[in-house]
Amino acid sequence: MLSRLFQLPLVALIVISLLGCCMEIDISLPSFPSIMTFFGSTEAQVQSTLSLNFLAFCLSGLLYGPLSEALGRRGLMLFGATCFLIGAVGCVFSFSIYQLMFWRFIQGLGASSTVVMGFAMVSDRYHGEVAVHYIGKINAYVTIFMAAAPILGSAIINYFTWRANFSFVAMIALISWFFLIWQLPETKTEKQPLKVSTLFKDYWTVSTHGPFLIYASMPNMLVTAYLTFVGSASFYYINTCKLTYFQFAMQQGLIVLLFSLTSFYAEKVINRIGSRKAVHLGMMCCAISIVLFTYFAFQYPDSPRLITFAMCWLAVGCAFPMSVIFAQSLEILPNLKGVCSSFIMSTRLFISSGAVALTGLSFDGSMRPVVLVIDGAIILGLCMYFIIERKMLPKDSLVNAA
């Protein structure tokens, strides 16, 4: 009776389950310099806690999707939520940088299940325009909390130690775990037999399907650009530019907030001007961002406000491709949605982990090494967009995603 009275819609459950996974990055950013000082480590070692988290995400994410086709979504999502909770608690009680790396790795193993399975469950339950609508709403609501995360993280680290940031994530993970245990439904009604040969065959199909690879990789490049910036942002703003925790939070929060607002109103813009024009507008903003970011990083290296201004263009530009192209990519191989979702999320974080590790090794206190990696990612995304626009879409129509 109580369960029926307080039954949450599937989309609400997905949003709750994504909160901890999405906030763990941004809420921990302000504590990176403190972690480096506490453990006597280097910038590269602290950034490794992020890249290892991404690496674990991509490795486990490759399995969750295919396994869910045979075992169902619910059980694996609960397993991942448990791993994420254990990893979050482990981070709180870490007493060396290597222990922190290990538990961040465990967190990544769990976080991937929520992201992979969450969007696959939405795709199971809804299709076409409705799926795009809910995926956009999920991105919007989640990024609102992401926008608040660096501000909250800065407030926490200002009054407490870096462990308090991870404690907050652990509490969110615990709440999410209870809700999923209590109310998460099973959306995979038609299960397929689990065979290793089938698993390899499915991934071979996905990884060799040209149109899917282009559609999946284009928004992934934009995410890689943003996460590359995130990996070095706290060291640049706090250590190099000597900003306070609150000032850093304002800079980082503004970037995420703009992405949130754009995602929130993306559906209205898409309905007004069409999917193709909306994605075109987004990619134009991304192109402007790399021009501004490159110029400011080399000509005004000690001006954090200009760097933030350039990143704001990327934040606005990402919103439309993330909503439209991502939803389209899951419809290309409709019988392999779980595998496709796993492949997309895993390759996204695999590429991002490599980009973050690269900038960690080359970081010199300025944004110059970072901008080169970001530029490369966005340029690749633009190239893929032109392929989609010129070769994969009919000249007089669009694969209707909104």
Secondary structure, 3 states (H helix, E strand, C coil): CHHHHCCCCHHHHHHHHHHHHHHHHHHHHHHHHHHHHHHCCCHHHHHHHHHHHHHHHHHHHHHHHHHHHHHCHHHHHHHHHHHHHHHHHHHHCCCCHHHHHHHHHHHHHHHHHHHHHHHHHHHHHCCHHHHHHHHHHHHHHHHHHHHHHHHHHHHHHHHCCHHHHHHHHHHHHHHHHHHHHHHCCCCCCCCCCCCHHHHHHHHHHHHCCHHHHHHHHHHHHHHHHHHHHHHHHHHHHHHHCCCCHHHHHHHHHHHHHHHHHHHHHHHHHHHHHCHHHHHHHHHHHHHHHHHHHHHHHHHCCCCHHHHHHHHHHHHHHHHHHHHHHHHHHHHHCHHHHHHHHHHHHHHHHHHHHHHHHHHHHHCCCCCHHHHHHHHHHHHHHHHHHHHHHHHHCCCCCCCCCC
